[in-house]
Amino acid sequence: METPVPHLIDTHRVVLYDNLGAGKMNPEYFDFQRYSTLEGYAYDLLAILEELRIESCVFVGHSVSAVIGAIASISRPDLFSKIVLISASPRYLNDVDYYEGFEQKDLDQLFHAMQSYYKAWCSGFTPLAVGGDMESVAVQEFSLTP
């Protein structure tokens, strides 16, 4: 699938960024307390907008980034003229009144596999998540995520 970004750069200012913890990063910058909730990532988004002096934007976010954008837009609605949420999920864990996520036991098994056999887990999961084979640049970059 072709990304729409090349079609937008001629007519729009496009800012792309990775959430801290995705891709290559210095582990010393990762603050476990700050990033234990999505609000920490939303504060990062707001800081980027402020640093770049963006007074109003159309935010496009996919998956968890869509939720991060929604949180940021609630904190500072003046910075967002529109938000486009692609495959956003309000929650990733099933509950009594919500069933679109995962069961806790399934997540526990996933976390155990990630901790115990990270490289094996990565080689099986990454191509599915990113779409591609293990040799593609996108899969290689995703595999570097701590």
C-alpha positions as CSV (number, residue, x, y, z in Angstrom):
1,M,0.0,0.0,0.0
2,E,1.3,3.4,-1.0
3,T,1.6,6.1,1.8
4,P,-0.3,9.3,1.1
5,V,2.6,11.5,2.5
6,P,4.3,12.1,-0.9
7,H,1.0,13.4,-2.2
8,L,0.6,15.8,0.7
9,I,4.1,17.4,0.9
10,D,3.5,19.7,-2.1
11,T,0.5,21.4,-0.6
12,H,0.8,20.9,3.2
13,R,3.4,21.1,5.9
14,V,3.8,17.4,7.0
15,V,5.4,16.5,10.3
16,L,6.1,12.8,10.9
17,Y,7.5,11.6,14.2
18,D,7.9,8.3,16.1
19,N,6.6,8.0,19.7
20,L,9.4,7.6,22.1
21,G,10.1,3.9,22.4
22,A,9.5,3.1,18.8
23,G,12.5,2.4,16.5
24,K,16.0,3.5,17.4
25,M,16.4,5.5,20.6
26,N,18.7,6.1,23.5
27,P,17.2,4.1,26.4
28,E,18.3,6.8,28.8
29,Y,15.5,9.1,27.4
30,F,12.8,6.6,28.2
31,D,11.0,7.6,31.4
32,F,8.9,4.6,32.5
33,Q,6.7,6.7,34.8
34,R,6.0,9.3,32.2
35,Y,5.1,6.7,29.5
36,S,3.1,4.3,31.8
37,T,0.0,6.1,30.4
38,L,-0.8,7.5,27.0
39,E,-0.9,11.0,28.5
40,G,3.0,11.1,28.5
41,Y,3.0,10.5,24.7
42,A,0.2,13.1,24.3
43,Y,2.4,15.7,26.1
44,D,5.2,14.8,23.7
45,L,2.9,15.5,20.7
46,L,1.9,18.9,22.3
47,A,5.6,19.7,22.8
48,I,6.4,19.0,19.2
49,L,3.5,21.3,18.0
50,E,4.6,24.0,20.3
51,E,8.3,23.7,19.4
52,L,7.5,23.9,15.7
53,R,5.1,26.8,16.4
54,I,2.2,25.0,14.8
55,E,-0.9,27.0,15.8
56,S,-3.5,24.6,14.2
57,C,-3.1,21.3,12.6
58,V,-5.0,18.4,11.0
59,F,-3.7,15.4,13.0
60,V,-3.8,12.0,11.4
61,G,-3.0,9.1,13.8
62,H,-3.2,5.3,13.4
63,S,-3.9,2.8,16.2
64,V,-2.5,3.9,19.5
65,S,-1.2,7.1,17.9
66,A,-4.8,8.0,17.1
67,V,-5.7,7.7,20.7
68,I,-2.7,9.8,21.7
69,G,-3.9,12.5,19.3
70,A,-7.3,12.4,20.7
71,I,-5.9,12.9,24.3
72,A,-3.7,15.7,23.1
73,S,-6.7,17.4,21.4
74,I,-8.7,17.3,24.6
75,S,-5.9,19.0,26.5
76,R,-5.3,21.7,23.8
77,P,-8.2,21.8,21.4
78,D,-6.9,25.1,20.0
79,L,-4.0,23.3,18.3
80,F,-6.2,20.9,16.4
81,S,-8.6,22.0,13.6
82,K,-9.3,18.3,12.7
83,I,-8.3,14.9,13.9
84,V,-8.4,11.8,11.7
85,L,-8.4,8.6,13.7
86,I,-7.5,5.5,11.7
87,S,-8.2,2.1,13.5
88,A,-8.2,3.7,16.9
89,S,-9.2,1.5,19.8
90,P,-10.5,3.0,23.0
91,R,-9.1,0.1,24.9
92,Y,-7.0,-3.0,24.4
93,L,-8.2,-5.1,27.3
94,N,-11.6,-6.7,27.4
95,D,-13.9,-5.8,30.4
96,V,-17.4,-6.5,31.5
97,D,-18.9,-3.9,29.1
98,Y,-16.2,-3.9,26.4
99,Y,-15.2,-6.7,24.1
100,E,-12.9,-5.6,21.3
101,G,-9.6,-6.1,22.9
102,F,-7.7,-9.0,24.5
103,E,-8.2,-11.2,27.5
104,Q,-5.8,-10.6,30.3
105,K,-4.4,-14.2,30.2
106,D,-3.7,-13.7,26.5
107,L,-1.8,-10.5,27.1
108,D,0.1,-12.2,30.0
109,Q,1.2,-15.0,27.6
110,L,2.2,-12.4,25.0
111,F,4.3,-10.4,27.5
112,H,5.9,-13.6,28.7
113,A,6.9,-14.6,25.2
114,M,8.2,-11.1,24.5
115,Q,10.4,-11.2,27.7
116,S,11.6,-14.7,27.3
117,Y,12.1,-15.1,23.6
118,Y,12.2,-11.6,22.2
119,K,14.1,-12.3,19.0
120,A,11.9,-15.3,18.2
121,W,8.8,-13.4,19.0
122,C,10.0,-10.5,16.9
123,S,10.7,-12.6,13.9
124,G,7.2,-14.1,13.9
125,F,5.2,-11.0,14.9
126,T,6.9,-8.2,13.2
127,P,6.2,-9.1,9.6
128,L,2.5,-9.6,10.5
129,A,2.3,-6.2,12.3
130,V,4.3,-4.2,9.8
131,G,3.4,-6.0,6.6
132,G,6.5,-7.3,4.9
133,D,9.2,-9.9,5.2
134,M,12.1,-9.8,7.7
135,E,14.4,-8.2,5.2
136,S,12.3,-5.1,4.6
137,V,13.4,-1.8,6.1
138,A,10.1,-1.3,7.9
139,V,10.4,-4.7,9.6
140,Q,14.0,-4.1,10.5
141,E,13.2,-0.8,12.1
142,F,10.2,-2.2,14.0
143,S,12.5,-5.0,15.3
144,L,14.7,-2.4,16.9
145,T,11.9,-1.2,19.2
146,P,12.9,-2.0,22.8
